[in-house]
Amino acid sequence: AKPMMTYVAKKCGVCFQPPSIVLIYKEDNKDETRQRIMPVRNFSRFSGCGMAAEQLKNNPRHQAYLEGVSLRQLRKLYSLLKGHMRGESLAESLEKFQQEETIDPEEDMNKLDDKELAKRKSIMDELFKKNRKKKDDPDFIYDIEVEFPEDEQLESCGWDLESGEEI
């Protein structure tokens, strides 16, 4: 059996003409930087970016190369490509993607349908993974203790009151 080659993604971008996803990568045991151009076919301004990103990431020809590229980044690249096909500027497309990928803390997620809720959860998972501190991180602290001032007025919440009972 042939040993599996591993690739380290350095940069990933989009090319508008011809429509393609461009990956700058290094092979695991070499210093040489290489470029892989993955043409985008059967994608229009009406296509779904999430589905297209998943198909590209799971494509047997590109799977090993895209191992280190997140699904969110691929969705973003497809979103930029879709915006370009609609005639939007790069800045407009970026702002639109940012709005779609931002969670509003005031939004009532109980009112969302299953598809939108799954999208919000996916965004939150991605944000959690990005911000999580691991044991290997240089600024990781095992046991953090925080002192809270006791002399401040405590703010009460509606859910912590028993029937009509005041604090």
Buried (B, 14 or more C-beta within 10 A) or exposed (E): EEEEEEBEBEEBEBBEEEBBBBBEBBEEEEEEEEEBEBEBEEBEEEBEBBEBBBBBBEEEEBEEBBEBBBBBBBBBBBBBBBBBBEEBEEEEBBEBBEEEBEEEEEEEEEEBEEEEEEBBEBBEEBBEEEEEEEEEEEEEEEEEEEEEEEEEEEEEEEEEEEEEEEE
